[in-house]
Amino acid sequence: MIVYTKKMLSDYLENDWILELLLNSETDADRQVRTHQWLKEMDNKRLVVSQVYEDLLCSEDTARSKKKIVLDVGGGYTALTGKMLANHDYHLLDFIAHGGQETIRKAEKDCGKKFWIDEDWMDYDISQTPCDVIIANDIFPDVDQRLELFIEKYLPYCKEMRLVLTFYNEPKYYRAKRVDDAEVLTFLSWDGEITGMKLKKYEDRILDTTVEELEELKDIRESIYWNGRQVAYVRLKGEGGR
């Protein structure tokens, strides 16, 4: 498990290779997509991406012998999407709430493959696409508190699951309106204690992580984000795949 710190961010910025890759790959259409803009603007996001996707963003020549089936849940669209499509059998399962639908449709036309799946991950039949790698970056549990349901549903269909988890050890809550009703709900974000407790259920599957490290998530206060959220990257050994 990796818990991100300001020192890690400072070290990464000595060689900001994700920014360089974005600048060398982006098109005029990419520059209009909000998720692409965010990645260019936010060095903390690039730090995380540099570790979660590093082995997948290799050169095309190298990737030919290591082509993987990758499902990116909520990954959004950036100029890196084209690199992933070139290197792997890549699928993006995402509502694309921040725009970029037309750019994605053009990318699908250019590569001759429909890679965008526009639905809730709970509704998607993952048995259609057993994967080498399933990624969920910055979704659980702050945006989507169904972390356990996701792991239970998807872990049997991958060799490896990569989760970037965001939580708040200082109380953070949101008011949201139900899409199917006028009711206004208040949601308290998970903290490190809840996050670690939920992950303990999968301690035999989590790679490079001890139970003690999961318990210590509650004590973290350092953040690489302006809003103070804590970020941890965990990998789980899957039960299936190809």
C-alpha positions in Angstrom: 0.0 0.0 0.0 1.1 3.5 -0.7 -0.1 6.5 1.3 0.7 9.7 -0.6 2.8 12.4 1.0 4.0 15.9 0.1 7.6 14.5 0.0 6.5 11.9 -2.6 4.9 14.7 -4.7 8.1 16.8 -4.4 10.2 13.9 -5.5 8.0 13.1 -8.5 8.0 16.6 -9.8 11.8 16.3 -10.3 10.8 14.2 -13.3 7.1 14.9 -14.2 7.0 12.4 -17.0 3.2 12.2 -17.1 3.0 15.9 -17.9 5.6 15.5 -20.6 3.6 12.6 -22.0 0.4 14.6 -22.0 2.0 17.6 -23.7 3.5 15.3 -26.4 0.3 13.4 -27.0 -2.6 15.9 -26.7 -4.7 17.1 -29.6 -6.9 20.2 -29.9 -9.9 18.0 -29.0 -8.2 16.6 -25.9 -7.5 20.1 -24.7 -11.3 20.8 -24.5 -12.0 17.8 -22.2 -12.2 18.7 -18.5 -10.6 15.5 -17.2 -7.6 16.1 -19.5 -7.3 19.7 -18.3 -7.4 18.6 -14.7 -4.6 16.1 -15.2 -2.5 18.8 -16.8 -3.2 21.3 -14.1 -3.0 19.0 -11.0 0.5 17.7 -10.2 -1.0 15.6 -7.3 -3.2 13.7 -9.8 -0.2 13.1 -12.1 1.8 11.6 -9.2 -0.9 9.0 -8.6 -1.3 8.3 -12.3 2.4 7.9 -12.6 2.3 4.9 -10.2 -1.0 3.3 -11.0 -0.6 3.3 -14.8 3.2 3.3 -15.1 3.6 -0.3 -16.4 0.7 0.1 -18.8 2.0 3.3 -20.4 5.0 1.6 -21.8 6.1 1.9 -25.5 4.0 0.2 -28.1 6.9 -2.0 -29.1 7.3 -3.3 -25.6 3.5 -3.7 -25.1 3.0 -6.0 -28.1 4.4 -8.9 -26.1 2.7 -7.8 -22.9 -0.7 -6.7 -24.2 -3.3 -6.8 -21.4 -7.0 -6.6 -21.0 -7.6 -3.5 -18.9 -10.9 -2.2 -17.5 -10.6 1.4 -16.2 -13.6 2.2 -14.0 -14.3 5.9 -13.8 -11.0 6.7 -15.3 -12.2 9.6 -17.5 -10.7 10.7 -20.8 -7.3 12.3 -21.3 -4.6 12.2 -23.9 -3.3 9.1 -22.1 -6.4 7.2 -23.2 -5.0 6.9 -26.7 -1.7 5.5 -25.3 -3.7 2.9 -23.4 -5.7 2.0 -26.5 -2.5 1.5 -28.5 -0.8 -0.6 -25.9 -3.6 -2.8 -24.6 -7.2 -4.1 -25.0 -8.5 -1.1 -23.1 -12.1 -0.5 -21.9 -13.4 2.6 -20.1 -16.4 2.1 -17.9 -17.5 5.6 -17.0 -20.5 8.0 -17.1 -18.1 10.7 -18.4 -19.9 13.2 -16.2 -17.3 16.0 -16.9 -17.7 16.0 -20.7 -15.7 14.6 -23.6 -18.3 12.3 -25.1 -17.7 13.5 -28.6 -14.0 13.2 -28.3 -14.4 9.7 -27.1 -16.7 8.8 -30.0 -14.1 10.2 -32.4 -11.3 8.2 -30.6 -13.5 5.0 -31.1 -13.9 5.8 -34.8 -10.2 6.4 -35.2 -9.1 3.2 -33.5 -11.9 1.1 -34.9 -13.1 -0.2 -31.6 -15.9 0.7 -29.1 -14.1 1.0 -25.8 -16.4 3.3 -23.9 -19.0 1.6 -21.7 -21.5 4.2 -20.5 -23.2 2.7 -17.5 -23.0 2.2 -13.8 -20.4 -0.4 -12.9 -23.1 -2.2 -10.8 -25.1 -2.8 -14.0 -22.3 -3.9 -16.2 -21.8 -7.6 -16.8 -18.1 -8.0 -16.0 -18.3 -11.7 -16.9 -18.2 -10.5 -20.6 -14.7 -9.1 -20.1 -12.5 -11.1 -17.8 -9.5 -8.8 -17.3 -5.8 -8.8 -16.5 -6.1 -5.5 -14.6 -9.1 -3.6 -13.2 -8.5 0.0 -12.1 -10.6 2.3 -10.0 -8.8 5.6 -9.5 -10.2 8.2 -7.1 -13.8 6.8 -7.0 -14.0 4.8 -3.8 -15.1 5.6 -1.1 -15.5 9.3 -1.4 -17.4 9.5 -4.7 -19.0 6.0 -4.4 -19.3 4.3 -1.0 -20.1 0.9 -2.5 -16.5 -0.2 -2.2 -17.2 -3.7 -0.8 -19.8 -4.4 -3.5 -17.3 -3.4 -6.2 -14.6 -5.7 -4.8 -17.0 -8.6 -4.4 -18.4 -8.2 -7.9 -15.2 -7.5 -9.8 -12.3 -9.3 -8.0 -13.4 -12.8 -9.4 -12.9 -11.5 -13.0 -9.4 -10.0 -12.9 -5.8 -11.0 -12.1 -5.1 -7.7 -10.3 -7.3 -4.9 -9.0 -5.8 -1.4 -8.4 -7.7 0.9 -6.1 -6.8 4.6 -5.4 -8.9 5.3 -2.3 -9.7 8.8 -1.0 -11.0 9.5 2.5 -11.0 12.3 5.1 -9.7 12.0 8.6 -11.1 15.4 9.4 -15.0 15.2 9.0 -16.2 16.1 5.5 -19.8 15.8 4.4 -21.9 16.6 1.4 -25.5 17.5 0.8 -26.9 15.8 -2.4 -30.3 15.7 -4.0 -31.7 12.3 -5.1 -32.0 11.9 -8.8 -35.3 10.0 -8.4 -36.9 12.2 -5.8 -36.8 15.7 -4.3 -35.3 14.4 -1.0 -32.0 16.0 0.1 -29.5 13.7 1.7 -26.4 14.4 3.8 -23.4 12.0 3.4 -20.5 11.9 5.7 -17.3 10.8 3.9 -15.5 7.7 5.1 -12.5 8.2 7.2 -9.3 6.1 7.4 -10.7 4.0 10.2 -13.8 2.9 8.1 -11.7 2.4 5.0 -9.1 0.3 6.7 -11.8 -1.8 8.5 -13.5 -2.5 5.2 -10.2 -3.5 3.5 -9.3 -5.9 6.4 -11.9 -8.3 4.9 -9.6 -8.8 2.0 -6.3 -8.9 3.9 -5.3 -12.2 2.2 -5.8 -10.5 -1.2 -4.1 -7.1 -0.6 -0.6 -7.0 -1.9 2.4 -5.5 0.0 0.2 -4.4 2.9 -0.1 -5.5 6.5 -3.1 -5.4 8.9 -1.2 -2.8 11.0 -0.9 -0.5 8.0 -4.6 -0.7 7.4 -5.3 0.1 11.1 -2.9 3.1 10.8 -5.0 4.7 8.0 -7.0 6.4 10.8 -4.0 8.3 12.0 -3.0 9.9 8.7 -3.3 13.7 8.6 -1.0 14.7 5.7 -2.6 15.4 2.3 -1.4 16.2 -1.2 -4.7 17.9 -2.0 -5.9 21.4 -1.1 -9.1 20.0 0.4 -7.2 17.9 2.9 -8.3 14.4 1.7 -6.0 11.4 2.3 -5.1 9.1 -0.6 -4.0 5.5 -0.5 -3.2 3.2 -3.3 -3.8 -0.5 -2.8 -3.5 -3.5 -5.1 -5.4 -6.8 -4.7 -4.7 -10.1 -6.2 -7.6 -11.2 -8.3 -9.3 -14.5 -8.5 -9.6 -14.8 -12.3 -8.9 -13.0 -15.5 -8.2 -14.6 -18.8 
